Each structure stands twice: as C-alpha cells, then as structure tokens.
Amino acid sequence: MIVTPFGEVLAGPLEGREGLVAANIDLKEISRGKFDLDVAGHYARPDVFSLTVDLAPKRVVFTENAAEHPDSTSPELTQATRLRG
C-alpha cells in the first residue's frame, strides 16, 4: 500500500495475491507532511513535552455498599443494590 503523508491511499493494498504496487507521487507532499510532526522541533524538548504512561493495572468498576454511603448514591442505584440482594 502506498499512502501520502496526509493519509490518502494512492495505491493498493494487494489482497490475496503477490504483486507490485506503484503510484505517481508528488515529492512536495513529503515536506508538507513534515510540518505536521516536527520531531526535531518542540516535540524533542523534554522541558516542553513529556509523555507519562501508568502501566499499573486498574479496576474498571468500583462498587460501594449503599448502606454505608446513603448520600453518595442515586435513588436508582440504591434500588438496584436492594434488588441484587
């Protein structure tokens, strides 16, 4: 598959067969595409940009006993808690 720097598919993909994919390209698109992500510019400055990833597992759902926290739940949630037993 041949894709422009802006995500436009120029040719391909070949599916289920072998072959050669070819397309006419505009070399000016390369420099225009580099303006979108300047890896040597401000993205490369750790004093300006940082990425932090917390890899610790998280619980998706938290449940509380409605009897212990009567003011923190809606009437619908309290009713659903009573129905579940």
C-alpha positions as protocol buffer text, in pm:
chain_id: "A"
residue {
  index: 1
  type: MET
  ca { x: 0 y: 0 z: 0 }
}
residue {
  index: 2
  type: ILE
  ca { x: 124 y: 350 z: -80 }
}
residue {
  index: 3
  type: VAL
  ca { x: -9 y: 628 z: 142 }
}
residue {
  index: 4
  type: THR
  ca { x: 59 y: 1003 z: 133 }
}
residue {
  index: 5
  type: PRO
  ca { x: 183 y: 1185 z: 445 }
}
residue {
  index: 6
  type: PHE
  ca { x: -176 y: 1300 z: 492 }
}
residue {
  index: 7
  type: GLY
  ca { x: -327 y: 950 z: 493 }
}
residue {
  index: 8
  type: GLU
  ca { x: -460 y: 939 z: 138 }
}
residue {
  index: 9
  type: VAL
  ca { x: -422 y: 593 z: -17 }
}
residue {
  index: 10
  type: LEU
  ca { x: -258 y: 624 z: -358 }
}
residue {
  index: 11
  type: ALA
  ca { x: -236 y: 256 z: -447 }
}
residue {
  index: 12
  type: GLY
  ca { x: -308 y: -85 z: -302 }
}
residue {
  index: 13
  type: PRO
  ca { x: -335 y: -285 z: -98 }
}
residue {
  index: 14
  type: LEU
  ca { x: -291 y: -611 z: -282 }
}
residue {
  index: 15
  type: GLU
  ca { x: -501 y: -872 z: -109 }
}
residue {
  index: 16
  type: GLY
  ca { x: -480 y: -1243 z: -172 }
}
residue {
  index: 17
  type: ARG
  ca { x: -210 y: -1219 z: -438 }
}
residue {
  index: 18
  type: GLU
  ca { x: 151 y: -1120 z: -485 }
}
residue {
  index: 19
  type: GLY
  ca { x: 243 y: -822 z: -697 }
}
residue {
  index: 20
  type: LEU
  ca { x: 400 y: -482 z: -724 }
}
residue {
  index: 21
  type: VAL
  ca { x: 219 y: -167 z: -617 }
}
residue {
  index: 22
  type: ALA
  ca { x: 313 y: 153 z: -800 }
}
residue {
  index: 23
  type: ALA
  ca { x: 188 y: 510 z: -789 }
}
residue {
  index: 24
  type: ASN
  ca { x: 287 y: 855 z: -909 }
}
residue {
  index: 25
  type: ILE
  ca { x: 391 y: 1064 z: -611 }
}
residue {
  index: 26
  type: ASP
  ca { x: 437 y: 1435 z: -556 }
}
residue {
  index: 27
  type: LEU
  ca { x: 765 y: 1487 z: -372 }
}
residue {
  index: 28
  type: LYS
  ca { x: 640 y: 1825 z: -243 }
}
residue {
  index: 29
  type: GLU
  ca { x: 396 y: 1633 z: -22 }
}
residue {
  index: 30
  type: ILE
  ca { x: 689 y: 1499 z: 183 }
}
residue {
  index: 31
  type: SER
  ca { x: 799 y: 1840 z: 310 }
}
residue {
  index: 32
  type: ARG
  ca { x: 437 y: 1948 z: 367 }
}
residue {
  index: 33
  type: GLY
  ca { x: 378 y: 1634 z: 571 }
}
residue {
  index: 34
  type: LYS
  ca { x: 678 y: 1702 z: 793 }
}
residue {
  index: 35
  type: PHE
  ca { x: 516 y: 2023 z: 915 }
}
residue {
  index: 36
  type: ASP
  ca { x: 251 y: 1813 z: 1091 }
}
residue {
  index: 37
  type: LEU
  ca { x: 504 y: 1634 z: 1314 }
}
residue {
  index: 38
  type: ASP
  ca { x: 831 y: 1814 z: 1362 }
}
residue {
  index: 39
  type: VAL
  ca { x: 1030 y: 1550 z: 1554 }
}
residue {
  index: 40
  type: ALA
  ca { x: 1338 y: 1773 z: 1569 }
}
residue {
  index: 41
  type: GLY
  ca { x: 1138 y: 2073 z: 1690 }
}
residue {
  index: 42
  type: HIS
  ca { x: 949 y: 2137 z: 2012 }
}
residue {
  index: 43
  type: TYR
  ca { x: 845 y: 1771 z: 2045 }
}
residue {
  index: 44
  type: ALA
  ca { x: 1211 y: 1683 z: 2108 }
}
residue {
  index: 45
  type: ARG
  ca { x: 1236 y: 1926 z: 2405 }
}
residue {
  index: 46
  type: PRO
  ca { x: 1182 y: 1742 z: 2734 }
}
residue {
  index: 47
  type: ASP
  ca { x: 1128 y: 2074 z: 2916 }
}
residue {
  index: 48
  type: VAL
  ca { x: 822 y: 2142 z: 2699 }
}
residue {
  index: 49
  type: PHE
  ca { x: 679 y: 1800 z: 2613 }
}
residue {
  index: 50
  type: SER
  ca { x: 665 y: 1479 z: 2815 }
}
residue {
  index: 51
  type: LEU
  ca { x: 471 y: 1157 z: 2799 }
}
residue {
  index: 52
  type: THR
  ca { x: 394 y: 956 z: 3111 }
}
residue {
  index: 53
  type: VAL
  ca { x: 232 y: 614 z: 3091 }
}
residue {
  index: 54
  type: ASP
  ca { x: 98 y: 443 z: 3403 }
}
residue {
  index: 55
  type: LEU
  ca { x: 123 y: 69 z: 3333 }
}
residue {
  index: 56
  type: ALA
  ca { x: -25 y: -40 z: 3666 }
}
residue {
  index: 57
  type: PRO
  ca { x: -345 y: -243 z: 3627 }
}
residue {
  index: 58
  type: LYS
  ca { x: -664 y: -57 z: 3716 }
}
residue {
  index: 59
  type: ARG
  ca { x: -1004 y: -173 z: 3829 }
}
residue {
  index: 60
  type: VAL
  ca { x: -1272 y: -83 z: 3578 }
}
residue {
  index: 61
  type: VAL
  ca { x: -1572 y: -91 z: 3811 }
}
residue {
  index: 62
  type: PHE
  ca { x: -1585 y: 16 z: 4174 }
}
residue {
  index: 63
  type: THR
  ca { x: -1880 y: -77 z: 4393 }
}
residue {
  index: 64
  type: GLU
  ca { x: -1974 y: 55 z: 4733 }
}
residue {
  index: 65
  type: ASN
  ca { x: -2221 y: -65 z: 4989 }
}
residue {
  index: 66
  type: ALA
  ca { x: -2514 y: 178 z: 4961 }
}
residue {
  index: 67
  type: ALA
  ca { x: -2596 y: 132 z: 5330 }
}
residue {
  index: 68
  type: GLU
  ca { x: -2253 y: 269 z: 5429 }
}
residue {
  index: 69
  type: HIS
  ca { x: -2282 y: 572 z: 5197 }
}
residue {
  index: 70
  type: PRO
  ca { x: -2652 y: 662 z: 5166 }
}
residue {
  index: 71
  type: ASP
  ca { x: -2590 y: 1019 z: 5045 }
}
residue {
  index: 72
  type: SER
  ca { x: -2341 y: 924 z: 4772 }
}
residue {
  index: 73
  type: THR
  ca { x: -2572 y: 714 z: 4553 }
}
residue {
  index: 74
  type: SER
  ca { x: -2870 y: 798 z: 4340 }
}
residue {
  index: 75
  type: PRO
  ca { x: -3214 y: 652 z: 4425 }
}
residue {
  index: 76
  type: GLU
  ca { x: -3191 y: 434 z: 4114 }
}
residue {
  index: 77
  type: LEU
  ca { x: -2857 y: 286 z: 4222 }
}
residue {
  index: 78
  type: THR
  ca { x: -2984 y: 230 z: 4577 }
}
residue {
  index: 79
  type: GLN
  ca { x: -3291 y: 49 z: 4437 }
}
residue {
  index: 80
  type: ALA
  ca { x: -3072 y: -165 z: 4208 }
}
residue {
  index: 81
  type: THR
  ca { x: -2850 y: -255 z: 4503 }
}
residue {
  index: 82
  type: ARG
  ca { x: -3152 y: -367 z: 4705 }
}
residue {
  index: 83
  type: LEU
  ca { x: -3282 y: -578 z: 4414 }
}
residue {
  index: 84
  type: ARG
  ca { x: -2949 y: -759 z: 4375 }
}
residue {
  index: 85
  type: GLY
  ca { x: -2956 y: -851 z: 4743 }
}
